[in-house]
Amino acid sequence: MAKSNEAKARAEASFKRKEQQAHEGANAWAEYQAQRRAVAKKTERLRALRLAKEAVESAGKRKTDA
């Protein structure tokens, strides 16, 4: 009976470990996705700023050339 209880305890511990790893993996994936979205949003904002700056500079050059 003692061996049966030990086997059951090991199985439960293994199950809990795997469950914890799955939970941590899901959290890590969610964090990765959030970081990826933040970088994409920042990149989009910086691109818009660069394009606006280039448009202003281009308009300024056209005025001086004319």
Secondary structure as GFF3:
##gff-version 3
##sequence-region A 1 66
A	DSSP	alpha_helix	2	65	.	.	.	ID=ss1
###
